[in-house]
């Protein structure tokens, strides 16, 4: 979740959906909370906004937001607390569902259960809070393993690593070989080590190793267990060996920049990176692809953290029916296909990943549905406003652990104690 460029791309994609919709109520003015106008996407946004306004006679009041994820979230909270009716539709992150629920129109009457079956089921489950359909997903995200196909072939590996132990071994061999060939700054594996980004990595390490999802769907806190401890200790062993010592200061963009400059064999990141790193100007153009994140050696499963963006209607909207109709359109197969083709947005409808037009442009999309099906959700819907506190708690103790100030045993105990307090407060 922590990547600003990814958030900007997804926000802009939502604006494309917003701008291309029609409405039966001519002359209605709808406010949209999105991201700042910039880059090539800006041209697409304004073209589609103009087309929609000419076709319907309605108006779109586009309100640009900060590219900062945290600042945009804070502004949304101010809007909701002030009960503004200026904004009818908000693009909200996967982890904002619980906190947004009190301010959202229940979209269930507009999306019958049969229609919701067209979306990834785990995302729909994530977006339902105490029976209320808070929002409808328009793009999805999941943690992926990026790997250099040319380097795997060079060092005799026939497939990407399936377990974390395999990744550790393969990354070490490739790193040693590339450094021996003169690239002293080459590393085996890049991952995110700060703020909520490290909290997401911690969730993936533990869940994929059979250690649970930190807080289970029934509210049980599960992090203090031997498999979680083992997963954390393995991850710390990467620092200064196959991963840069500075990893504890890295978010998504620091990792992307190093990987696309050809400075690593493997990287954990989100789908948005693919198109950027595969630009013809990048040194690794055509020399990498993606796979599921590795799993633990036993009792584990390949699972990346679930992410993405959804559209909600503010309960303070003066035109909730029109706004809900817009959301229906934004989430439609036709418009999601357009966004996928124009901005490489990840559709929230599984069927689009077999669309021949999309696969012709982005063949790697074919790999994603199976990965999405195994995604692990963060416990944000369960915790609501307390989720940010949990993310900080995990990040704080992960930082202490990675700095060798706490042991893995101490870190999981501290996180479990704090998480139990948050679940009690959340209830």
C-alpha positions in Angstrom: 0.0 0.0 0.0 2.7 2.4 0.7 3.7 3.3 -2.8 2.7 6.8 -3.9 3.1 6.3 -7.6 1.0 3.1 -7.5 -1.6 5.0 -5.6 -1.5 7.9 -8.1 -1.9 5.5 -11.0 -4.9 3.8 -9.4 -6.5 7.1 -8.4 -6.1 8.3 -12.0 -7.5 5.1 -13.3 -10.6 5.6 -11.2 -11.0 9.1 -12.7 -11.0 7.6 -16.1 -13.9 5.4 -15.0 -15.7 8.4 -13.5 -15.2 10.5 -16.6 -16.6 8.0 -19.1 -19.9 7.3 -17.4 -23.4 8.4 -18.4 -26.3 9.3 -16.1 -30.1 9.5 -16.4 -30.2 12.8 -14.4 -28.9 15.5 -16.7 -27.5 18.6 -15.1 -26.3 16.8 -11.9 -22.9 17.9 -10.6 -20.8 15.1 -9.0 -17.7 15.7 -7.0 -14.8 13.2 -7.3 -11.9 12.8 -4.9 -8.9 11.7 -7.0 -5.2 12.3 -7.4 -3.2 15.2 -8.8 -3.2 15.7 -12.6 0.1 14.7 -14.1 1.7 12.8 -16.9 0.2 11.0 -19.8 -2.8 9.9 -17.7 -3.9 13.5 -17.4 -4.6 13.7 -21.1 -6.7 10.6 -20.9 -8.6 11.8 -17.9 -9.6 15.2 -19.4 -10.5 13.6 -22.7 -12.8 11.2 -21.1 -14.3 13.8 -18.7 -15.1 16.0 -21.7 -16.7 13.1 -23.5 -18.9 12.3 -20.6 -20.0 15.8 -19.9 -20.9 16.4 -23.5 -22.9 13.2 -23.7 -24.8 13.6 -20.5 -25.0 17.3 -19.7 -23.8 16.5 -16.2 -20.7 18.1 -14.6 -17.7 16.5 -13.0 -16.0 18.5 -10.3 -12.6 16.9 -10.1 -10.8 17.6 -6.9 -7.1 16.8 -7.0 -5.5 15.2 -4.0 -2.0 15.0 -2.8 0.2 12.2 -4.3 1.1 11.4 -0.7 -0.9 8.4 0.4 -1.0 9.5 4.0 -1.9 13.1 3.2 -4.7 11.9 0.9 -6.1 9.6 3.6 -5.9 12.4 6.2 -7.8 14.8 3.9 -10.5 12.2 3.4 -10.9 11.9 7.1 -11.3 15.6 7.3 -13.9 15.6 4.6 -15.9 12.8 6.2 -15.7 14.3 9.7 -17.0 17.7 8.3 -19.8 15.9 6.5 -19.1 17.7 3.3 -21.5 17.2 0.4 -19.0 18.6 -2.1 -17.6 15.1 -2.9 -19.9 12.3 -3.8 -17.4 9.6 -4.8 -14.1 8.6 -3.2 -11.4 6.2 -4.4 -10.4 4.4 -1.3 -7.6 1.9 -0.5 -8.2 -1.8 0.4 -7.2 -1.0 4.0 -9.6 1.9 4.4 -12.8 0.0 4.3 -13.3 -0.3 8.0 -12.7 3.3 8.8 -14.7 4.5 5.8 -17.7 2.4 6.6 -19.6 4.9 8.8 -19.3 7.5 6.1 -20.3 5.3 3.2 -23.6 4.5 1.5 -24.4 0.8 1.5 -24.0 -0.2 -2.1 -25.7 -3.6 -1.7 -29.0 -2.4 -3.2 -27.1 -1.3 -6.3 -25.0 -4.5 -6.6 -27.1 -7.7 -6.3 -25.1 -10.8 -5.1 -25.2 -12.3 -8.6 -23.4 -9.3 -10.0 -20.8 -9.3 -7.2 -19.8 -12.8 -8.2 -18.0 -11.3 -11.2 -15.4 -9.8 -8.9 -12.5 -11.4 -7.0 -14.4 -12.9 -4.0 -11.7 -12.1 -1.4 -11.9 -8.4 -2.4 -15.6 -8.3 -2.0 -15.3 -9.9 1.4 -12.7 -7.3 2.3 -15.1 -4.5 1.3 -18.1 -5.7 3.3 -18.1 -4.3 6.9 -20.7 -5.7 9.2 -23.0 -6.5 6.3 -22.5 -3.1 4.5 -20.9 -3.1 1.1 -18.7 -0.1 1.7 -17.2 0.1 -1.8 -16.9 -1.8 -5.1 -13.4 -2.7 -6.3 -12.1 -1.3 -9.6 -8.5 -2.3 -9.4 -6.6 -4.9 -7.4 -3.1 -5.3 -6.3 -1.0 -8.1 -4.8 2.6 -8.6 -3.7 4.6 -10.3 -6.4 8.1 -11.7 -6.9 10.0 -10.1 -9.7 12.9 -12.0 -11.1 15.5 -11.6 -13.8 14.9 -14.3 -16.4 18.3 -13.8 -18.1 20.2 -14.2 -14.8 18.3 -17.4 -13.9 19.2 -18.9 -17.2 22.8 -17.6 -16.9 23.3 -19.4 -13.6 21.4 -22.6 -14.6 18.1 -22.2 -12.7 15.2 -23.5 -14.6 12.4 -21.9 -12.6 12.0 -19.1 -10.0 12.3 -20.0 -6.3 9.2 -21.7 -4.8 10.3 -21.4 -1.2 12.1 -18.7 0.9 15.0 -21.1 1.4 15.4 -21.5 -2.4 15.2 -17.7 -2.9 18.0 -17.3 -0.3 20.2 -19.8 -2.0 19.6 -18.6 -5.6 19.9 -15.0 -4.7 23.2 -15.7 -3.0 24.6 -17.6 -6.0 23.6 -15.0 -8.5 24.8 -12.1 -6.3 28.2 -13.7 -5.9 28.5 -14.3 -9.6 27.6 -10.8 -10.7 29.9 -9.3 -8.1 32.7 -11.5 -9.3 32.0 -10.2 -12.8 32.6 -6.6 -11.6 29.3 -5.3 -10.3 30.1 -4.7 -6.7 26.7 -3.1 -6.0 24.7 -6.0 -7.2 22.3 -7.7 -4.7 20.2 -10.8 -4.7 16.9 -9.7 -3.2 15.2 -6.3 -2.7 12.2 -5.8 -0.4 10.6 -3.0 1.6 11.8 -2.3 5.1 10.1 0.8 6.4 6.7 2.1 7.6 3.6 0.1 6.5 5.7 -1.4 3.7 7.6 -3.6 6.2 4.4 -4.5 8.0 3.1 -5.8 4.7 6.3 -7.8 4.1 6.1 -9.2 7.7 2.5 -10.4 7.0 3.6 -12.1 3.8 6.6 -13.8 5.4 4.6 -15.1 8.3 1.5 -16.2 6.4 3.4 -17.8 3.6 5.3 -19.8 6.2 2.2 -21.2 7.9 2.4 -18.8 10.9 -1.1 -17.3 10.4 -2.3 -13.8 9.3 -1.4 -12.0 12.5 -5.1 -11.4 13.3 -7.4 -14.1 12.0 -10.8 -13.4 10.6 -12.5 -14.4 13.9 -10.4 -11.8 15.8 -7.9 -14.3 17.3 -4.4 -12.9 17.4 -2.0 -15.5 16.0 1.4 -14.0 15.6 3.3 -15.4 18.6 4.2 -18.9 17.2 7.3 -20.8 16.2 6.7 -20.5 12.4 6.3 -16.7 12.7 9.6 -16.5 14.6 11.4 -18.7 12.1 10.1 -16.6 9.2 11.3 -13.4 10.8 14.7 -14.8 11.6 15.2 -15.9 8.0 14.3 -12.4 6.7 16.7 -10.7 9.0 19.5 -13.0 7.8 19.1 -11.3 4.3 20.1 -7.9 5.6 23.7 -7.2 4.5 24.0 -10.5 2.7 21.6 -10.8 -0.2 19.8 -7.6 0.6 21.3 -4.1 1.0 21.9 -2.9 4.6 19.9 0.1 3.6 16.8 -2.0 3.1 15.4 -0.8 6.4 15.0 2.6 4.7 13.4 1.3 1.5 9.9 1.6 0.3 8.5 0.4 -3.1 10.1 3.1 -5.2 13.6 2.6 -3.8 13.4 -1.1 -4.7 11.9 -0.4 -8.1 14.7 2.0 -9.1 17.4 -0.4 -8.1 15.8 -3.4 -9.8 15.1 -1.6 -13.1 18.7 -0.3 -13.1 19.8 -4.0 -13.2 21.1 -4.1 -9.6 19.2 -7.1 -8.3 18.1 -10.6 -9.2 14.9 -10.7 -7.3 12.5 -8.1 -5.8 9.2 -8.1 -3.9 6.9 -5.4 -5.2 3.4 -4.6 -6.6 2.1 -5.1 -10.2 2.5 -1.4 -11.1 6.2 -1.9 -11.4 6.0 -4.2 -14.4 5.1 -1.6 -17.0 7.6 1.0 -15.7 10.5 -1.5 -15.4 9.8 -2.9 -18.9 10.1 0.5 -20.6 12.4 0.2 -23.6 14.7 2.7 -21.9 15.3 0.4 -18.9 18.4 -1.8 -18.9 16.3 -4.9 -18.0 13.6 -4.4 -20.7 12.4 -7.9 -21.7 14.7 -9.6 -19.2 12.4 -10.1 -16.2 8.9 -11.4 -15.3 6.8 -12.2 -12.2 5.9 -15.2 -10.1 4.1 -15.8 -6.8 6.0 -14.9 -3.7 7.8 -17.9 -2.2 6.4 -20.0 0.6 7.8 -21.7 3.7 9.5 -25.0 3.3 6.6 -26.8 4.9 3.0 -26.0 5.8 3.2 -22.8 3.8 1.5 -21.3 0.8 2.6 -18.7 -1.7 0.6 -15.6 -0.8 1.1 -11.9 -1.5 -0.7 -9.2 0.5 -4.0 -8.0 -1.1 -4.2 -4.4 -2.2 -6.1 -2.3 -4.6 -8.6 0.6 -4.9 -12.4 0.7 -4.7 -15.1 3.4 -5.1 -17.4 4.4 -2.4 -20.3 6.8 -2.3 -20.3 9.3 0.6 -23.4 9.2 2.8 -23.4 13.0 2.7 -23.8 13.0 -1.1 -26.8 15.0 -2.4 -27.1 12.6 -5.3 -26.4 9.1 -4.0 -28.4 7.3 -6.7 -26.5 9.1 -9.5 -23.2 8.6 -7.7 -24.0 4.9 -7.2 -24.9 4.6 -10.9 -21.5 6.0 -11.7 -19.8 3.5 -9.5 -21.7 0.7 -11.2 -20.3 2.0 -14.5 -16.7 2.4 -13.3 -16.7 -1.2 -12.1 -18.1 -2.5 -15.4 -16.2 -5.0 -17.5 -16.1 -2.6 -20.5 -14.6 0.3 -18.6 -12.1 -1.8 -16.6 -10.9 -3.3 -19.9 -10.3 0.3 -21.1 -8.3 1.2 -18.0 -6.3 -2.0 -18.3 -5.4 -1.3 -21.9 -4.7 2.4 -21.4 -3.1 2.5 -18.0 -2.3 -1.2 -17.3 -4.6 -1.1 -14.3 -5.3 -4.5 -12.8 -9.0 -5.3 -13.2 -11.0 -6.5 -10.3 -12.9 -8.9 -12.6 -11.1 -12.3 -13.1 -12.7 -12.8 -16.5 -10.7 -9.8 -17.9 -7.4 -11.7 -17.3 -8.3 -14.0 -20.2 -9.4 -11.2 -22.5 -7.5 -11.6 -25.8 -7.0 -7.8 -26.3 -5.5 -7.4 -22.8 -3.3 -10.5 -23.1 -2.1 -9.4 -26.5 -0.8 -6.2 -24.9 0.2 -7.6 -21.5 0.8 -11.3 -21.7 2.0 -11.4 -18.1 -1.6 -10.6 -16.9 -2.4 -14.3 -17.5 -0.3 -15.1 -14.4 -2.2 -12.9 -12.0 -5.6 -14.5 -11.3 -4.1 -17.5 -9.5 -1.9 -15.2 -7.5 -4.9 -13.0 -6.6 -6.8 -16.0 -5.5 -4.1 -16.8 -2.9 -3.7 -13.2 -1.7 -3.8 -12.6 2.1 -5.9 -9.6 3.3 -4.6 -7.3 6.0 -6.9 -7.2 9.0 -8.1 -3.6 8.3 -11.8 -4.4 7.8 -11.8 -6.1 11.2 -9.9 -3.4 13.0 -11.4 -0.3 11.3 -9.8 2.9 12.7 -7.4 0.7 14.7 -5.7 -0.8 11.7 -3.3 2.1 11.3 -2.2 1.6 14.9 -1.6 -2.1 14.2 0.4 -1.3 11.1 2.5 1.1 13.1 2.9 -1.5 15.9 4.2 -4.1 13.4 6.4 -1.7 11.7 7.9 -0.4 14.9 8.8 -3.8 16.3 10.0 -5.0 12.9 12.3 -2.0 12.9 13.6 -2.9 16.3 14.0 -6.5 15.3 15.8 -5.7 12.0 18.2 -3.4 14.0 18.9 -6.3 16.4 17.4 -4.4 19.3 14.7 -7.0 19.8 14.8 -10.8 19.2 12.1 -12.4 17.0 10.6 -13.9 20.1 10.4 -10.5 21.8 9.0 -8.8 18.7 6.1 -11.3 18.2 5.2 -11.1 21.9 5.1 -7.3 21.8 3.0 -7.3 18.6 0.6 -9.9 20.0 0.1 -8.0 23.2 -0.6 -4.8 21.4 -2.8 -6.5 18.8 -5.0 -8.0 21.5 -5.6 -4.6 23.0 -6.5 -3.2 19.6 -9.0 -6.0 18.9 -10.6 -5.5 22.3 -10.8 -1.8 21.6 -12.1 -2.4 18.1 -15.0 -4.5 19.5 
